[in-house]
Amino acid sequence: MTDAHSIHLPRGALILAGALVAFAFTLTAGMRIAHIPPAASPVLMRSAEHVAPVRSRTLRFLDEADRGVRIEDVGTGRTASEIVPGQKTGFIRGVMRGLARERRLHGIGGGPPFTLTQWRDGELTLTDTATGRSIELNAFGTTNRAAFAALLDATETTR
């Protein structure tokens, strides 16, 4: 009869796991010793290559009493778009929820705006002007990117 609390792993699996850990450690140490720099961030790459913005819009996301979100163009003070409860805009809500959480951690309210920028290389970036955090929206796929890209073209309405 076997003991219910003892686990016997095959010797080969343990050797393979140890080899994998040793390989990862050796590769990491080799990169450090050889002074191979980590991959540059998109912000640094655009700066080095002098990629200019094509268009930009400064936006403020305001929570409404009905759980909707009003998106205001800061330059004009007019409504650029609205997200009503039940509307399929989960990506925008998710991104903004994450940025709002980071602001709360830094003791920053919802007042400072965000800058949405389309770059000459086709990239789309949302930057929090309060924390300096940038989110590369192309990384989330064409459908999610399109949700924010539509805000660049949205016509304004008075509220």
Secondary structure as a PSIPRED ss2 file (coil, helix, strand):
# PSIPRED VFORMAT (PSIPRED V4.0)

   1 M C   1.000  0.000  0.000
   2 T C   1.000  0.000  0.000
   3 D C   1.000  0.000  0.000
   4 A C   1.000  0.000  0.000
   5 H C   1.000  0.000  0.000
   6 S C   1.000  0.000  0.000
   7 I C   1.000  0.000  0.000
   8 H C   1.000  0.000  0.000
   9 L C   1.000  0.000  0.000
  10 P C   1.000  0.000  0.000
  11 R H   0.000  1.000  0.000
  12 G H   0.000  1.000  0.000
  13 A H   0.000  1.000  0.000
  14 L H   0.000  1.000  0.000
  15 I H   0.000  1.000  0.000
  16 L H   0.000  1.000  0.000
  17 A H   0.000  1.000  0.000
  18 G H   0.000  1.000  0.000
  19 A H   0.000  1.000  0.000
  20 L H   0.000  1.000  0.000
  21 V H   0.000  1.000  0.000
  22 A H   0.000  1.000  0.000
  23 F H   0.000  1.000  0.000
  24 A H   0.000  1.000  0.000
  25 F H   0.000  1.000  0.000
  26 T H   0.000  1.000  0.000
  27 L H   0.000  1.000  0.000
  28 T H   0.000  1.000  0.000
  29 A H   0.000  1.000  0.000
  30 G H   0.000  1.000  0.000
  31 M H   0.000  1.000  0.000
  32 R H   0.000  1.000  0.000
  33 I H   0.000  1.000  0.000
  34 A C   1.000  0.000  0.000
  35 H C   1.000  0.000  0.000
  36 I C   1.000  0.000  0.000
  37 P C   1.000  0.000  0.000
  38 P C   1.000  0.000  0.000
  39 A C   1.000  0.000  0.000
  40 A C   1.000  0.000  0.000
  41 S C   1.000  0.000  0.000
  42 P H   0.000  1.000  0.000
  43 V H   0.000  1.000  0.000
  44 L H   0.000  1.000  0.000
  45 M H   0.000  1.000  0.000
  46 R H   0.000  1.000  0.000
  47 S H   0.000  1.000  0.000
  48 A H   0.000  1.000  0.000
  49 E C   1.000  0.000  0.000
  50 H C   1.000  0.000  0.000
  51 V C   1.000  0.000  0.000
  52 A C   1.000  0.000  0.000
  53 P E   0.000  0.000  1.000
  54 V E   0.000  0.000  1.000
  55 R E   0.000  0.000  1.000
  56 S E   0.000  0.000  1.000
  57 R E   0.000  0.000  1.000
  58 T E   0.000  0.000  1.000
  59 L E   0.000  0.000  1.000
  60 R E   0.000  0.000  1.000
  61 F E   0.000  0.000  1.000
  62 L E   0.000  0.000  1.000
  63 D E   0.000  0.000  1.000
  64 E C   1.000  0.000  0.000
  65 A C   1.000  0.000  0.000
  66 D C   1.000  0.000  0.000
  67 R C   1.000  0.000  0.000
  68 G C   1.000  0.000  0.000
  69 V E   0.000  0.000  1.000
  70 R E   0.000  0.000  1.000
  71 I E   0.000  0.000  1.000
  72 E E   0.000  0.000  1.000
  73 D E   0.000  0.000  1.000
  74 V C   1.000  0.000  0.000
  75 G C   1.000  0.000  0.000
  76 T C   1.000  0.000  0.000
  77 G C   1.000  0.000  0.000
  78 R C   1.000  0.000  0.000
  79 T E   0.000  0.000  1.000
  80 A E   0.000  0.000  1.000
  81 S E   0.000  0.000  1.000
  82 E E   0.000  0.000  1.000
  83 I E   0.000  0.000  1.000
  84 V C   1.000  0.000  0.000
  85 P C   1.000  0.000  0.000
  86 G C   1.000  0.000  0.000
  87 Q C   1.000  0.000  0.000
  88 K C   1.000  0.000  0.000
  89 T C   1.000  0.000  0.000
  90 G H   0.000  1.000  0.000
  91 F H   0.000  1.000  0.000
  92 I H   0.000  1.000  0.000
  93 R H   0.000  1.000  0.000
  94 G H   0.000  1.000  0.000
  95 V H   0.000  1.000  0.000
  96 M H   0.000  1.000  0.000
  97 R H   0.000  1.000  0.000
  98 G H   0.000  1.000  0.000
  99 L H   0.000  1.000  0.000
 100 A H   0.000  1.000  0.000
 101 R H   0.000  1.000  0.000
 102 E H   0.000  1.000  0.000
 103 R H   0.000  1.000  0.000
 104 R H   0.000  1.000  0.000
 105 L H   0.000  1.000  0.000
 106 H C   1.000  0.000  0.000
 107 G C   1.000  0.000  0.000
 108 I C   1.000  0.000  0.000
 109 G C   1.000  0.000  0.000
 110 G C   1.000  0.000  0.000
 111 G C   1.000  0.000  0.000
 112 P C   1.000  0.000  0.000
 113 P C   1.000  0.000  0.000
 114 F E   0.000  0.000  1.000
 115 T E   0.000  0.000  1.000
 116 L E   0.000  0.000  1.000
 117 T E   0.000  0.000  1.000
 118 Q E   0.000  0.000  1.000
 119 W E   0.000  0.000  1.000
 120 R C   1.000  0.000  0.000
 121 D C   1.000  0.000  0.000
 122 G C   1.000  0.000  0.000
 123 E C   1.000  0.000  0.000
 124 L E   0.000  0.000  1.000
 125 T E   0.000  0.000  1.000
 126 L E   0.000  0.000  1.000
 127 T E   0.000  0.000  1.000
 128 D E   0.000  0.000  1.000
 129 T C   1.000  0.000  0.000
 130 A C   1.000  0.000  0.000
 131 T C   1.000  0.000  0.000
 132 G C   1.000  0.000  0.000
 133 R C   1.000  0.000  0.000
 134 S E   0.000  0.000  1.000
 135 I E   0.000  0.000  1.000
 136 E E   0.000  0.000  1.000
 137 L H   0.000  1.000  0.000
 138 N H   0.000  1.000  0.000
 139 A H   0.000  1.000  0.000
 140 F H   0.000  1.000  0.000
 141 G C   1.000  0.000  0.000
 142 T H   0.000  1.000  0.000
 143 T H   0.000  1.000  0.000
 144 N H   0.000  1.000  0.000
 145 R H   0.000  1.000  0.000
 146 A H   0.000  1.000  0.000
 147 A H   0.000  1.000  0.000
 148 F H   0.000  1.000  0.000
 149 A H   0.000  1.000  0.000
 150 A H   0.000  1.000  0.000
 151 L H   0.000  1.000  0.000
 152 L H   0.000  1.000  0.000
 153 D H   0.000  1.000  0.000
 154 A C   1.000  0.000  0.000
 155 T C   1.000  0.000  0.000
 156 E C   1.000  0.000  0.000
 157 T E   0.000  0.000  1.000
 158 T C   1.000  0.000  0.000
 159 R C   1.000  0.000  0.000
